[in-house]
Amino acid sequence: MPSLIENNEQVKKWILGARPRTLPAAIAPVLVGTALFRRTHLPFNWLNAILALAVSLLLQIAVNYANDYSDGVRGTDEVRVGPMRLVATGAASAAAVKRAAFLTFGLAALAGLLLASRTSYWLCVIGAIAIVAAWGYTGTAKPYGYMGFGELSVFIFFGVVATMGSYFAQSKELSAKSFLISLPMGALSCAILSINNLRDRPKDELVGKKTLAVRLGEQRARTLFAGLLALAHLTSAIAALFAPWALITLALLPLSIGISRQVLKGLAGRDLIPLLGKTGRLQMLFAFTLSLAFIL
């Protein structure tokens, strides 16, 4: 029988493999989209909110496992400096990680199906596209994540779709306001991927993985990251047109400037890992302040 310590180590391994520092990208848009609905003063549905959050979180974890598997079997993860890779380090077999990815995709699909049954079955179509896109990031013969389209996908699915979908889960309608507030969430989700790819850029270039950071080059990739944070502030400020309290996001400007300065001055490799965590926390702070603005 495995000891308690061995079981704990197994659990810890899979938690680390899920890359928890990326999870704010799944939580933040759901929080903001749901909070926007509170401005309507219509009846709030807690179950729909929980299901929307479950779908977003499960998809994020699934894509992390899928990327771990696909990069691991390709051998492109062997020289990483970021979070632990299960396949590349031998902590888990490729088959086990693939099963974990498919299981998590399946759970996301079940949660999405239940949410669709309570709102609109069009969500099933969106969910299916999201799962295909998640697997296609690194899991196909020609993964689009290796061609520099990862940030675009993240912006769409963990920005626009997650935010507007969470609003739709309550209101059963789409709106220009929910699209506007999806933009800062998309920009910050992109920033998390951008700094991740910037950290891995030298190694990705060596193995032929042409992420956007590789395609842009060192300095322009750093400028892109700073630009994404600026875009988040700009679009959040525009939201003040219908929610004046949205201007409280400007209180986060010193944090954004501080992170951007550190990236622009040339931090690389492992030195960027703490900034990845700070960018995730920045997105959550944005989500909390925007949500508070909408509720106020």
C-alpha positions as CSV (number, residue, x, y, z in Angstrom):
1,M,0.0,0.0,0.0
2,P,1.4,3.5,-0.9
3,S,2.2,5.5,2.2
4,L,0.5,8.8,3.0
5,I,3.6,10.7,2.0
6,E,3.8,9.0,-1.3
7,N,0.1,9.8,-1.9
8,N,0.7,13.4,-1.0
9,E,3.6,13.6,-3.4
10,Q,1.5,12.2,-6.2
11,V,-1.3,14.8,-5.5
12,K,1.3,17.6,-5.4
13,K,2.8,16.4,-8.7
14,W,-0.5,16.6,-10.5
15,I,-1.4,20.0,-8.9
16,L,2.0,21.4,-10.1
17,G,1.4,19.9,-13.5
18,A,-1.9,21.8,-13.7
19,R,0.2,25.0,-13.5
20,P,-1.9,26.8,-10.9
21,R,-0.2,30.2,-11.7
22,T,-2.2,30.2,-15.0
23,L,-5.6,29.7,-13.3
24,P,-6.3,33.4,-12.7
25,A,-6.7,33.6,-16.5
26,A,-9.7,31.3,-16.1
27,I,-11.2,32.8,-12.9
28,A,-11.0,36.5,-13.7
29,P,-13.2,36.7,-16.8
30,V,-16.0,34.7,-15.2
31,L,-15.9,37.0,-12.1
32,V,-16.1,40.1,-14.3
33,G,-18.8,38.9,-16.6
34,T,-20.9,37.7,-13.7
35,A,-20.4,41.0,-11.8
36,L,-21.6,43.0,-14.8
37,F,-24.9,41.2,-14.7
38,R,-25.4,42.4,-11.2
39,R,-25.9,45.9,-12.6
40,T,-29.1,44.7,-14.2
41,H,-30.7,44.0,-10.8
42,L,-32.3,40.9,-12.4
43,P,-32.5,37.6,-10.4
44,F,-29.1,36.1,-10.0
45,N,-28.5,32.4,-10.6
46,W,-25.7,31.0,-8.4
47,L,-25.7,27.6,-10.1
48,N,-25.1,29.1,-13.5
49,A,-22.2,31.2,-12.1
50,I,-20.6,28.1,-10.6
51,L,-21.0,26.1,-13.8
52,A,-19.5,28.9,-15.8
53,L,-16.5,29.0,-13.5
54,A,-16.2,25.2,-13.5
55,V,-16.1,25.2,-17.3
56,S,-13.4,27.9,-17.5
57,L,-11.2,26.4,-14.8
58,L,-11.5,22.8,-16.2
59,L,-10.6,24.0,-19.7
60,Q,-7.6,25.9,-18.4
61,I,-6.3,22.8,-16.5
62,A,-7.1,20.5,-19.5
63,V,-5.1,22.7,-21.9
64,N,-2.2,22.7,-19.4
65,Y,-2.2,18.9,-19.3
66,A,-2.6,18.7,-23.0
67,N,0.3,21.0,-23.6
68,D,2.4,19.1,-21.1
69,Y,1.7,15.9,-23.0
70,S,2.1,17.2,-26.5
71,D,5.3,19.2,-25.8
72,G,6.7,16.2,-23.8
73,V,6.3,13.7,-26.6
74,R,7.8,16.1,-29.1
75,G,10.8,16.7,-26.8
76,T,10.4,20.4,-26.8
77,D,10.0,20.5,-23.0
78,E,13.3,18.9,-22.1
79,V,15.1,22.2,-21.5
80,R,12.4,24.3,-19.9
81,V,13.1,26.8,-17.0
82,G,9.5,27.2,-16.0
83,P,7.0,25.1,-13.9
84,M,7.5,21.4,-13.7
85,R,6.5,19.4,-16.8
86,L,5.1,16.0,-16.0
87,V,6.1,14.2,-19.2
88,A,9.5,15.9,-19.8
89,T,10.7,15.2,-16.2
90,G,9.4,11.7,-16.1
91,A,7.1,12.5,-13.2
92,A,4.3,10.9,-15.1
93,S,4.0,8.9,-18.3
94,A,2.8,10.5,-21.5
95,A,-0.2,8.2,-21.5
96,A,-1.2,9.2,-18.0
97,V,-1.0,12.9,-18.8
98,K,-3.0,12.4,-22.0
99,R,-5.7,10.6,-20.0
100,A,-5.7,13.5,-17.4
101,A,-6.1,16.0,-20.3
102,F,-9.0,14.1,-21.8
103,L,-10.7,13.4,-18.5
104,T,-10.5,17.2,-17.6
105,F,-11.9,18.1,-21.1
106,G,-14.7,15.6,-20.5
107,L,-15.5,17.2,-17.1
108,A,-15.5,20.6,-18.7
109,A,-17.9,19.3,-21.4
110,L,-20.3,17.9,-18.8
111,A,-20.3,21.2,-16.9
112,G,-20.8,23.0,-20.2
113,L,-23.7,20.7,-21.2
114,L,-25.5,21.3,-17.9
115,L,-25.0,25.0,-18.3
116,A,-26.3,24.9,-21.9
117,S,-29.4,23.0,-20.8
118,R,-30.2,25.8,-18.4
119,T,-29.5,28.7,-20.9
120,S,-29.0,27.9,-24.6
121,Y,-27.6,24.9,-26.5
122,W,-25.6,27.3,-28.6
123,L,-23.1,27.1,-25.7
124,C,-22.5,23.5,-26.7
125,V,-21.2,24.7,-30.1
126,I,-19.0,27.3,-28.4
127,G,-17.7,24.8,-25.9
128,A,-16.9,22.3,-28.7
129,I,-14.9,24.9,-30.6
130,A,-13.1,25.8,-27.4
131,I,-12.1,22.2,-26.7
132,V,-10.9,21.7,-30.3
133,A,-8.9,25.0,-30.1
134,A,-7.4,23.9,-26.7
135,W,-6.2,20.6,-28.1
136,G,-5.0,22.2,-31.4
137,Y,-2.7,24.6,-29.5
138,T,0.0,21.9,-29.3
139,G,-1.8,18.6,-29.9
140,T,-2.0,18.4,-33.7
141,A,0.5,17.6,-36.5
142,K,0.7,21.4,-37.1
143,P,0.0,23.0,-33.7
144,Y,-1.0,26.7,-34.1
145,G,0.8,27.4,-30.8
146,Y,4.0,26.6,-32.6
147,M,3.1,29.2,-35.3
148,G,2.6,32.2,-33.1
149,F,-1.2,32.2,-32.8
150,G,-1.3,31.3,-29.1
151,E,-2.0,34.8,-27.8
152,L,-4.8,35.3,-30.3
153,S,-6.5,32.1,-29.1
154,V,-6.1,33.0,-25.5
155,F,-7.5,36.5,-26.1
156,I,-10.6,35.0,-27.8
157,F,-11.3,32.1,-25.4
158,F,-10.0,33.4,-22.1
159,G,-11.0,36.9,-22.8
160,V,-14.0,37.5,-25.1
161,V,-15.7,34.0,-24.8
162,A,-15.2,33.5,-21.1
163,T,-16.3,37.0,-20.1
164,M,-19.3,37.3,-22.5
165,G,-20.2,33.7,-21.9
166,S,-20.4,34.2,-18.1
167,Y,-22.6,37.3,-18.7
168,F,-24.7,35.2,-21.1
169,A,-25.1,32.5,-18.5
170,Q,-27.0,34.9,-16.3
171,S,-28.7,37.2,-18.8
172,K,-29.2,34.8,-21.8
173,E,-28.2,37.7,-24.0
174,L,-25.0,39.3,-25.4
175,S,-24.2,43.0,-25.1
176,A,-21.7,45.6,-26.1
177,K,-20.8,46.2,-22.5
178,S,-19.9,42.6,-21.9
179,F,-17.7,42.7,-25.0
180,L,-15.9,45.9,-23.8
181,I,-15.1,44.4,-20.4
182,S,-13.9,41.2,-22.1
183,L,-11.0,43.2,-23.6
184,P,-9.0,43.9,-20.4
185,M,-9.5,40.3,-19.4
186,G,-8.3,39.1,-22.8
187,A,-5.3,41.5,-22.7
188,L,-4.2,40.3,-19.3
189,S,-4.7,36.6,-20.2
190,C,-2.5,37.3,-23.2
191,A,0.0,39.0,-20.9
192,I,0.3,35.8,-18.8
193,L,1.0,33.7,-22.0
194,S,3.3,36.4,-23.3
195,I,5.6,36.5,-20.3
196,N,5.5,32.7,-20.3
197,N,6.7,32.6,-23.9
198,L,9.2,35.4,-23.3
199,R,10.7,33.3,-20.5
200,D,11.0,30.2,-22.8
201,R,11.9,32.2,-26.0
202,P,15.6,31.1,-26.3
203,K,14.7,27.4,-25.8
204,D,11.7,27.6,-28.1
205,E,13.8,29.1,-30.8
206,L,16.3,26.2,-30.5
207,V,13.6,23.5,-30.9
208,G,11.8,25.3,-33.7
209,K,8.8,26.4,-31.7
210,K,7.9,29.7,-33.3
211,T,5.8,31.3,-30.6
212,L,4.9,35.0,-31.0
213,A,7.8,35.9,-28.8
214,V,10.2,34.0,-31.1
215,R,8.6,35.6,-34.2
216,L,8.8,39.1,-32.8
217,G,12.2,38.9,-31.3
218,E,13.4,39.7,-27.8
219,Q,12.7,43.5,-27.6
220,R,9.5,43.6,-29.5
221,A,8.1,40.7,-27.4
222,R,8.9,42.7,-24.3
223,T,7.2,45.7,-25.8
224,L,4.1,43.6,-26.6
225,F,3.9,42.5,-22.9
226,A,3.9,46.1,-21.7
227,G,1.4,47.1,-24.4
228,L,-1.0,44.4,-23.2
229,L,-1.0,45.8,-19.7
230,A,-1.5,49.3,-21.1
231,L,-4.5,47.9,-23.2
232,A,-6.0,46.4,-20.1
233,H,-5.9,49.8,-18.3
234,L,-7.2,51.7,-21.3
235,T,-10.2,49.5,-21.9
236,S,-11.0,49.3,-18.2
237,A,-11.0,53.1,-18.1
238,I,-13.4,53.2,-21.1
239,A,-15.8,51.1,-19.1
240,A,-16.2,54.1,-16.8
241,L,-18.6,55.4,-19.5
242,F,-21.3,53.1,-18.0
243,A,-19.7,52.3,-14.7
244,P,-17.9,55.3,-13.3
245,W,-16.3,53.3,-10.5
246,A,-14.3,51.4,-13.1
247,L,-11.7,54.2,-12.8
248,I,-10.6,52.5,-9.6
249,T,-8.6,50.2,-11.8
250,L,-6.2,53.1,-12.2
251,A,-5.0,52.3,-8.6
252,L,-3.4,49.3,-10.2
253,L,-1.3,51.4,-12.6
254,P,1.8,51.5,-10.3
255,L,1.8,47.7,-10.2
256,S,1.4,47.4,-13.9
257,I,4.2,49.9,-14.5
258,G,6.5,48.1,-12.0
259,I,6.0,44.8,-13.8
260,S,6.4,46.3,-17.2
261,R,9.6,48.1,-16.2
262,Q,11.2,44.8,-15.0
263,V,10.3,43.1,-18.2
264,L,11.5,45.9,-20.4
265,K,14.8,46.2,-18.6
266,G,15.7,42.7,-19.8
267,L,14.9,40.2,-17.1
268,A,15.1,36.7,-18.6
269,G,14.8,33.0,-17.8
270,R,14.0,32.1,-14.2
271,D,14.0,35.8,-13.3
272,L,10.7,36.1,-15.1
273,I,9.0,33.4,-13.1
274,P,8.1,35.7,-10.2
275,L,6.7,38.2,-12.7
276,L,4.5,35.5,-14.2
277,G,2.9,35.1,-10.7
278,K,2.6,38.9,-10.3
279,T,0.9,39.2,-13.7
280,G,-1.6,36.5,-12.6
281,R,-2.3,38.4,-9.4
282,L,-2.6,41.7,-11.4
283,Q,-5.4,40.1,-13.5
284,M,-7.2,38.9,-10.4
285,L,-6.9,42.4,-8.9
286,F,-8.3,43.9,-12.1
287,A,-11.1,41.4,-11.9
288,F,-11.9,42.2,-8.3
289,T,-11.8,46.0,-8.8
290,L,-13.9,45.9,-12.0
291,S,-16.4,43.6,-10.3
292,L,-16.6,46.0,-7.3
293,A,-17.1,48.8,-9.8
294,F,-20.0,47.1,-11.4
295,I,-21.7,46.1,-8.1
296,L,-21.3,49.6,-6.8
